[in-house]
Amino acid sequence: MKIRNILDKKGTHVVTIPVHSLASEAAAMLTGHNIGAAVVVDERSRMVGILSERDLVRCFSERGPAMLSAPVSWMMTPEPQTCDPEDDLQDVLRIMNRGRFRHMPVLEEGRLVGIVSMRDLFAERLVDVEREARELHAYVVGADWPTSTGAHA
């Protein structure tokens, strides 16, 4: 399955936050949208990073509550790993797992066209696994089994 198929189902809306926004604004925005990450954009709406809940927590833990008034550029992940709509779900899942991150922006010809999360990918993979199990069950139940002589019917 391709990433495009997932975007077709979930939609292509991506919550973005300006690079000069404060961490307190970012936290409120993530909470308000009930999301775990947002794409950070510059004045021309070009992606310059990604900010996750984990980035915020790590920064607050290391530097204290004064970080609420710091710009998100101080805590975002610059130049995040991205994928293309034509990339395979399994390949993207492997990259995210190896890199230990849960959100990946989707770019098409350098333009932001969506974002996928581990949850999106796992949910789609689960649908595939369940379908494969049903097909395998139907094949096994409907298959001709060898006779007692070992010959196939």
FIKE-197596 format. One record per residue: residue number from 1; residue in one letter; z, x, y of N, C-alpha, C in turn. Coordinates in nm, 2 decimals. Last residue first. Layout:
<NUM; 'A'; <Z; X; Y>; <Z; X; Y>; <Z; X; Y>>
...
***
This chain:
<153; 'A'; <-0.50; -0.63; -3.47>; <-0.57; -0.75; -3.49>; <-0.69; -0.77; -3.41>>
<152; 'H'; <-0.47; -0.30; -3.60>; <-0.47; -0.39; -3.48>; <-0.55; -0.52; -3.52>>
<151; 'A'; <-0.28; -0.18; -3.87>; <-0.41; -0.21; -3.81>; <-0.39; -0.31; -3.70>>
<150; 'G'; <-0.04; -0.17; -3.99>; <-0.06; -0.07; -3.89>; <-0.20; -0.09; -3.82>>
<149; 'T'; <0.04; -0.36; -4.16>; <-0.04; -0.25; -4.22>; <-0.07; -0.14; -4.11>>
<148; 'S'; <0.15; -0.55; -4.00>; <0.24; -0.47; -4.08>; <0.17; -0.35; -4.15>>
<147; 'T'; <-0.04; -0.52; -3.69>; <0.01; -0.59; -3.81>; <0.09; -0.50; -3.89>>
<146; 'P'; <0.03; -0.46; -3.35>; <-0.02; -0.41; -3.48>; <0.04; -0.50; -3.59>>
<145; 'W'; <-0.02; -0.73; -3.11>; <0.06; -0.63; -3.17>; <0.01; -0.59; -3.31>>
<144; 'D'; <-0.18; -0.81; -2.83>; <-0.19; -0.82; -2.97>; <-0.11; -0.70; -3.03>>
<143; 'A'; <0.01; -0.93; -2.54>; <-0.07; -0.83; -2.62>; <-0.08; -0.86; -2.77>>
<142; 'G'; <0.17; -1.09; -2.40>; <0.04; -1.15; -2.44>; <-0.04; -1.05; -2.52>>
<141; 'V'; <0.39; -0.94; -2.35>; <0.41; -1.06; -2.42>; <0.27; -1.12; -2.47>>
<140; 'V'; <0.27; -0.73; -2.21>; <0.34; -0.70; -2.33>; <0.35; -0.83; -2.41>>
<139; 'Y'; <0.16; -0.86; -1.98>; <0.08; -0.78; -2.07>; <0.14; -0.76; -2.20>>
<138; 'A'; <0.39; -0.97; -1.87>; <0.28; -1.06; -1.91>; <0.19; -0.98; -2.01>>
<137; 'H'; <0.53; -0.73; -1.81>; <0.59; -0.83; -1.90>; <0.48; -0.92; -1.95>>
<136; 'L'; <0.35; -0.62; -1.62>; <0.38; -0.55; -1.74>; <0.44; -0.65; -1.85>>
<135; 'E'; <0.37; -0.82; -1.42>; <0.24; -0.79; -1.48>; <0.26; -0.72; -1.61>>
<134; 'R'; <0.65; -0.80; -1.35>; <0.59; -0.92; -1.40>; <0.46; -0.90; -1.47>>
<133; 'A'; <0.65; -0.53; -1.26>; <0.73; -0.57; -1.38>; <0.68; -0.70; -1.44>>
<132; 'E'; <0.48; -0.55; -1.04>; <0.45; -0.46; -1.15>; <0.52; -0.50; -1.27>>
<131; 'R'; <0.64; -0.71; -0.88>; <0.51; -0.76; -0.92>; <0.46; -0.68; -1.04>>
<130; 'E'; <0.86; -0.55; -0.83>; <0.88; -0.68; -0.90>; <0.75; -0.73; -0.95>>
<129; 'V'; <0.74; -0.34; -0.70>; <0.80; -0.31; -0.83>; <0.82; -0.44; -0.90>>
<128; 'D'; <0.65; -0.47; -0.46>; <0.55; -0.40; -0.55>; <0.61; -0.39; -0.69>>
<127; 'V'; <0.90; -0.54; -0.35>; <0.80; -0.65; -0.39>; <0.70; -0.59; -0.48>>
<126; 'L'; <1.00; -0.29; -0.31>; <1.07; -0.38; -0.40>; <0.97; -0.49; -0.45>>
<125; 'R'; <0.83; -0.20; -0.11>; <0.83; -0.13; -0.24>; <0.89; -0.22; -0.34>>
<124; 'E'; <0.92; -0.36; 0.10>; <0.78; -0.38; 0.05>; <0.77; -0.31; -0.09>>
<123; 'A'; <1.18; -0.27; 0.13>; <1.15; -0.41; 0.10>; <1.01; -0.43; 0.04>>
<122; 'F'; <1.14; 0.00; 0.19>; <1.20; -0.04; 0.07>; <1.18; -0.18; 0.03>>
<121; 'L'; <1.01; -0.03; 0.44>; <0.94; 0.03; 0.33>; <1.00; 0.00; 0.20>>
<120; 'D'; <1.20; -0.16; 0.60>; <1.07; -0.22; 0.59>; <1.00; -0.16; 0.46>>
<119; 'R'; <1.41; 0.03; 0.58>; <1.43; -0.10; 0.53>; <1.30; -0.17; 0.51>>
<118; 'M'; <1.31; 0.25; 0.71>; <1.33; 0.26; 0.57>; <1.35; 0.12; 0.50>>
<117; 'S'; <1.07; 0.11; 0.94>; <1.20; 0.16; 0.91>; <1.21; 0.18; 0.76>>
<116; 'V'; <0.81; 0.17; 1.18>; <0.85; 0.13; 1.04>; <0.99; 0.19; 1.02>>
<115; 'I'; <0.63; 0.06; 1.46>; <0.74; 0.14; 1.40>; <0.78; 0.09; 1.27>>
<114; 'G'; <0.32; 0.07; 1.64>; <0.42; 0.01; 1.57>; <0.53; 0.11; 1.53>>
<113; 'V'; <0.14; 0.21; 1.79>; <0.10; 0.08; 1.75>; <0.20; 0.01; 1.66>>
<112; 'L'; <0.08; 0.44; 2.04>; <0.19; 0.38; 1.96>; <0.14; 0.24; 1.93>>
<111; 'R'; <-0.20; 0.65; 2.00>; <-0.15; 0.54; 2.07>; <-0.04; 0.47; 1.98>>
<110; 'G'; <-0.34; 0.85; 1.86>; <-0.25; 0.89; 1.97>; <-0.18; 0.78; 2.04>>
<109; 'E'; <-0.48; 0.70; 1.67>; <-0.55; 0.77; 1.77>; <-0.46; 0.80; 1.89>>
<108; 'E'; <-0.19; 0.54; 1.62>; <-0.33; 0.53; 1.58>; <-0.41; 0.59; 1.70>>
<107; 'L'; <0.14; 0.58; 1.50>; <0.04; 0.61; 1.60>; <-0.10; 0.60; 1.54>>
<106; 'V'; <0.45; 0.46; 1.45>; <0.32; 0.46; 1.39>; <0.22; 0.48; 1.51>>
<105; 'P'; <0.78; 0.61; 1.41>; <0.67; 0.55; 1.50>; <0.54; 0.56; 1.43>>
<104; 'M'; <1.03; 0.55; 1.18>; <0.91; 0.64; 1.21>; <0.81; 0.56; 1.30>>
<103; 'H'; <1.37; 0.58; 1.08>; <1.27; 0.51; 1.16>; <1.15; 0.60; 1.19>>
<102; 'R'; <1.55; 0.74; 0.94>; <1.53; 0.60; 0.90>; <1.42; 0.52; 0.98>>
<101; 'F'; <1.57; 1.06; 0.80>; <1.56; 0.97; 0.91>; <1.51; 0.84; 0.87>>
<100; 'R'; <1.55; 1.28; 0.62>; <1.67; 1.21; 0.64>; <1.67; 1.14; 0.77>>
<99; 'G'; <1.32; 1.41; 0.54>; <1.37; 1.44; 0.67>; <1.50; 1.37; 0.71>>
<98; 'R'; <1.29; 1.29; 0.28>; <1.31; 1.44; 0.29>; <1.37; 1.48; 0.43>>
<97; 'N'; <1.25; 1.03; 0.36>; <1.37; 1.06; 0.28>; <1.40; 1.21; 0.29>>
<96; 'M'; <1.02; 1.04; 0.51>; <1.14; 0.99; 0.57>; <1.27; 1.03; 0.49>>
<95; 'I'; <0.84; 1.13; 0.31>; <0.86; 1.21; 0.43>; <1.00; 1.17; 0.50>>
<94; 'R'; <0.85; 0.92; 0.13>; <0.89; 1.05; 0.09>; <0.93; 1.14; 0.21>>
<93; 'L'; <0.75; 0.71; 0.28>; <0.88; 0.70; 0.23>; <0.94; 0.84; 0.19>>
<92; 'V'; <0.49; 0.80; 0.32>; <0.58; 0.79; 0.43>; <0.72; 0.78; 0.39>>
<91; 'D'; <0.40; 0.78; 0.05>; <0.40; 0.91; 0.12>; <0.49; 0.91; 0.24>>
<90; 'Q'; <0.42; 0.51; 0.00>; <0.50; 0.60; -0.08>; <0.51; 0.74; -0.01>>
<89; 'L'; <0.24; 0.40; 0.19>; <0.38; 0.37; 0.20>; <0.46; 0.47; 0.12>>
<88; 'D'; <-0.02; 0.60; 0.33>; <0.04; 0.53; 0.21>; <0.19; 0.52; 0.22>>
<87; 'D'; <-0.18; 0.56; 0.64>; <-0.10; 0.64; 0.55>; <-0.04; 0.55; 0.44>>
<86; 'E'; <-0.30; 0.40; 0.83>; <-0.37; 0.42; 0.70>; <-0.29; 0.51; 0.60>>
<85; 'P'; <-0.14; 0.42; 1.06>; <-0.15; 0.29; 0.99>; <-0.22; 0.31; 0.85>>
<84; 'D'; <0.04; 0.73; 1.05>; <-0.08; 0.66; 1.08>; <-0.08; 0.52; 1.01>>
<83; 'C'; <0.35; 0.85; 1.17>; <0.26; 0.83; 1.07>; <0.14; 0.75; 1.13>>
<82; 'T'; <0.56; 1.12; 1.30>; <0.49; 0.99; 1.31>; <0.40; 0.98; 1.19>>
<81; 'Q'; <0.86; 1.28; 1.40>; <0.76; 1.27; 1.30>; <0.70; 1.13; 1.31>>
<80; 'P'; <0.91; 1.31; 1.76>; <0.95; 1.27; 1.62>; <0.83; 1.27; 1.53>>
<79; 'E'; <0.96; 1.46; 2.01>; <0.84; 1.48; 1.92>; <0.88; 1.44; 1.78>>
<78; 'P'; <1.32; 1.48; 2.02>; <1.18; 1.49; 2.09>; <1.08; 1.51; 1.98>>
<77; 'T'; <1.56; 1.25; 1.99>; <1.49; 1.35; 1.90>; <1.35; 1.36; 1.97>>
<76; 'M'; <1.80; 1.23; 2.26>; <1.69; 1.18; 2.18>; <1.64; 1.29; 2.09>>
<75; 'M'; <1.98; 1.33; 2.44>; <2.03; 1.30; 2.30>; <1.92; 1.25; 2.21>>
<74; 'W'; <1.88; 1.37; 2.68>; <1.97; 1.47; 2.64>; <2.00; 1.45; 2.49>>
<73; 'S'; <1.73; 1.14; 2.74>; <1.65; 1.26; 2.71>; <1.75; 1.37; 2.66>>
<72; 'V'; <1.91; 0.95; 2.82>; <1.87; 0.95; 2.68>; <1.79; 1.08; 2.64>>
<71; 'P'; <2.14; 1.09; 3.06>; <2.01; 1.03; 3.02>; <1.98; 1.04; 2.87>>
<70; 'A'; <2.49; 0.99; 3.07>; <2.39; 1.09; 3.05>; <2.25; 1.03; 3.02>>
<69; 'S'; <2.70; 0.82; 3.06>; <2.62; 0.82; 3.18>; <2.52; 0.93; 3.18>>
<68; 'L'; <2.81; 0.86; 2.81>; <2.76; 0.73; 2.84>; <2.67; 0.73; 2.97>>
<67; 'M'; <2.93; 1.10; 2.80>; <2.79; 1.10; 2.77>; <2.73; 0.96; 2.79>>
<66; 'A'; <3.20; 1.07; 2.83>; <3.12; 1.10; 2.95>; <2.97; 1.09; 2.93>>
<65; 'P'; <3.31; 1.05; 2.58>; <3.26; 0.93; 2.64>; <3.18; 0.95; 2.77>>
<64; 'G'; <3.20; 1.36; 2.39>; <3.29; 1.26; 2.45>; <3.22; 1.15; 2.53>>
<63; 'R'; <3.05; 1.54; 2.25>; <3.06; 1.56; 2.39>; <3.15; 1.46; 2.46>>
<62; 'E'; <3.04; 1.47; 1.98>; <3.04; 1.61; 2.02>; <3.08; 1.63; 2.16>>
<61; 'S'; <3.03; 1.19; 1.98>; <3.13; 1.26; 1.90>; <3.15; 1.41; 1.95>>
<60; 'F'; <2.81; 1.14; 2.13>; <2.95; 1.09; 2.18>; <3.05; 1.17; 2.11>>
<59; 'C'; <2.61; 1.24; 1.96>; <2.64; 1.30; 2.10>; <2.77; 1.26; 2.15>>
<58; 'R'; <2.64; 1.08; 1.74>; <2.65; 1.23; 1.73>; <2.69; 1.29; 1.86>>
<57; 'V'; <2.58; 0.83; 1.84>; <2.71; 0.86; 1.79>; <2.73; 1.01; 1.78>>
<56; 'L'; <2.31; 0.87; 1.92>; <2.41; 0.83; 2.02>; <2.55; 0.87; 1.97>>
<55; 'D'; <2.18; 0.93; 1.68>; <2.17; 1.02; 1.79>; <2.29; 1.00; 1.89>>
<54; 'R'; <2.23; 0.69; 1.54>; <2.29; 0.81; 1.49>; <2.29; 0.92; 1.60>>
<53; 'E'; <2.07; 0.51; 1.67>; <2.22; 0.49; 1.68>; <2.29; 0.62; 1.64>>
<52; 'S'; <1.80; 0.71; 1.82>; <1.86; 0.62; 1.71>; <2.01; 0.61; 1.74>>
<51; 'L'; <1.52; 0.76; 1.99>; <1.66; 0.76; 2.00>; <1.72; 0.66; 1.90>>
<50; 'I'; <1.24; 0.97; 2.02>; <1.30; 0.85; 1.95>; <1.45; 0.87; 1.97>>
<49; 'G'; <0.99; 1.08; 2.25>; <1.09; 1.09; 2.16>; <1.13; 0.96; 2.10>>
<48; 'V'; <0.77; 1.02; 2.41>; <0.83; 1.15; 2.42>; <0.94; 1.18; 2.32>>
<47; 'M'; <0.49; 0.82; 2.43>; <0.61; 0.85; 2.35>; <0.64; 1.00; 2.38>>
<46; 'R'; <0.40; 0.69; 2.75>; <0.37; 0.78; 2.64>; <0.50; 0.82; 2.57>>
<45; 'S'; <0.43; 0.55; 2.99>; <0.45; 0.48; 2.86>; <0.40; 0.56; 2.74>>
<44; 'R'; <0.44; 0.71; 3.21>; <0.31; 0.66; 3.17>; <0.31; 0.58; 3.04>>
<43; 'E'; <0.70; 0.80; 3.21>; <0.65; 0.71; 3.32>; <0.52; 0.65; 3.29>>
<42; 'D'; <0.78; 0.81; 2.86>; <0.78; 0.86; 2.99>; <0.72; 0.76; 3.09>>
<41; 'V'; <1.00; 0.66; 2.61>; <0.87; 0.68; 2.67>; <0.88; 0.74; 2.81>>
<40; 'V'; <1.14; 0.64; 2.29>; <1.16; 0.69; 2.43>; <1.02; 0.72; 2.49>>
<39; 'V'; <1.18; 0.38; 2.07>; <1.10; 0.49; 2.11>; <1.12; 0.52; 2.26>>
<38; 'A'; <1.49; 0.32; 1.91>; <1.39; 0.28; 2.00>; <1.31; 0.41; 2.04>>
<37; 'A'; <1.69; 0.20; 1.63>; <1.62; 0.30; 1.71>; <1.52; 0.25; 1.80>>
<36; 'G'; <1.80; -0.02; 1.52>; <1.87; 0.10; 1.50>; <1.81; 0.22; 1.57>>
<35; 'I'; <1.86; -0.35; 1.67>; <1.78; -0.25; 1.61>; <1.85; -0.12; 1.60>>
<34; 'N'; <1.93; -0.57; 1.83>; <1.98; -0.56; 1.69>; <1.89; -0.46; 1.61>>
<33; 'H'; <1.89; -0.59; 2.09>; <1.77; -0.62; 2.01>; <1.81; -0.61; 1.86>>
<32; 'G'; <2.15; -0.53; 2.18>; <2.08; -0.65; 2.22>; <1.97; -0.69; 2.14>>
<31; 'T'; <2.18; -0.27; 2.08>; <2.27; -0.38; 2.03>; <2.20; -0.51; 2.06>>
<30; 'L'; <1.99; -0.13; 2.22>; <1.98; -0.13; 2.08>; <2.06; -0.25; 2.02>>
<29; 'M'; <2.08; -0.18; 2.48>; <1.95; -0.23; 2.44>; <1.94; -0.23; 2.29>>
<28; 'A'; <2.33; -0.05; 2.48>; <2.32; -0.20; 2.51>; <2.19; -0.26; 2.46>>
<27; 'A'; <2.24; 0.21; 2.45>; <2.33; 0.15; 2.35>; <2.33; 0.00; 2.36>>
<26; 'A'; <2.09; 0.25; 2.68>; <2.03; 0.25; 2.55>; <2.11; 0.18; 2.44>>
<25; 'E'; <2.29; 0.23; 2.87>; <2.18; 0.13; 2.87>; <2.11; 0.13; 2.74>>
<24; 'S'; <2.44; 0.46; 2.80>; <2.50; 0.33; 2.80>; <2.40; 0.21; 2.80>>
<23; 'A'; <2.25; 0.66; 2.85>; <2.29; 0.63; 2.71>; <2.36; 0.50; 2.70>>
<22; 'L'; <2.00; 0.56; 3.10>; <2.13; 0.62; 3.06>; <2.17; 0.58; 2.91>>
<21; 'S'; <1.66; 0.66; 3.13>; <1.77; 0.56; 3.11>; <1.89; 0.63; 3.06>>
<20; 'H'; <1.45; 0.83; 3.14>; <1.56; 0.86; 3.23>; <1.67; 0.75; 3.22>>
<19; 'V'; <1.26; 0.73; 2.95>; <1.33; 0.86; 2.92>; <1.45; 0.89; 3.02>>
<18; 'P'; <1.28; 0.39; 2.87>; <1.24; 0.50; 2.96>; <1.33; 0.62; 2.94>>
<17; 'I'; <1.23; 0.26; 2.55>; <1.33; 0.28; 2.66>; <1.28; 0.40; 2.74>>
<16; 'T'; <1.09; 0.00; 2.35>; <1.08; 0.13; 2.41>; <1.19; 0.14; 2.52>>
<15; 'V'; <1.02; -0.17; 2.06>; <1.11; -0.16; 2.17>; <1.11; -0.02; 2.22>>
<14; 'V'; <0.71; -0.28; 1.96>; <0.80; -0.17; 1.95>; <0.89; -0.17; 2.07>>
<13; 'H'; <0.52; -0.51; 1.76>; <0.61; -0.49; 1.88>; <0.71; -0.37; 1.86>>
<12; 'T'; <0.37; -0.57; 1.54>; <0.35; -0.43; 1.60>; <0.44; -0.41; 1.73>>
<11; 'G'; <0.47; -0.72; 1.23>; <0.43; -0.72; 1.37>; <0.43; -0.58; 1.43>>
<10; 'K'; <0.51; -0.75; 0.96>; <0.63; -0.74; 1.05>; <0.60; -0.75; 1.20>>
<9; 'K'; <0.25; -0.76; 0.85>; <0.35; -0.86; 0.81>; <0.46; -0.86; 0.92>>
<8; 'D'; <0.11; -0.55; 0.96>; <0.05; -0.69; 0.96>; <0.15; -0.79; 0.93>>
<7; 'L'; <0.27; -0.34; 0.89>; <0.27; -0.38; 1.03>; <0.20; -0.52; 1.04>>
<6; 'I'; <0.21; -0.33; 0.62>; <0.35; -0.36; 0.66>; <0.35; -0.41; 0.81>>
<5; 'N'; <-0.06; -0.26; 0.63>; <-0.02; -0.38; 0.56>; <0.12; -0.43; 0.60>>
<4; 'R'; <-0.04; 0.00; 0.75>; <-0.10; -0.11; 0.82>; <-0.06; -0.25; 0.76>>
<3; 'I'; <0.05; 0.16; 0.55>; <0.15; 0.12; 0.65>; <0.09; 0.00; 0.73>>
<2; 'K'; <-0.07; 0.04; 0.22>; <-0.08; 0.12; 0.35>; <0.02; 0.07; 0.45>>
<1; 'M'; <0.00; 0.08; -0.12>; <0.00; 0.00; 0.00>; <0.00; 0.09; 0.12>>
***
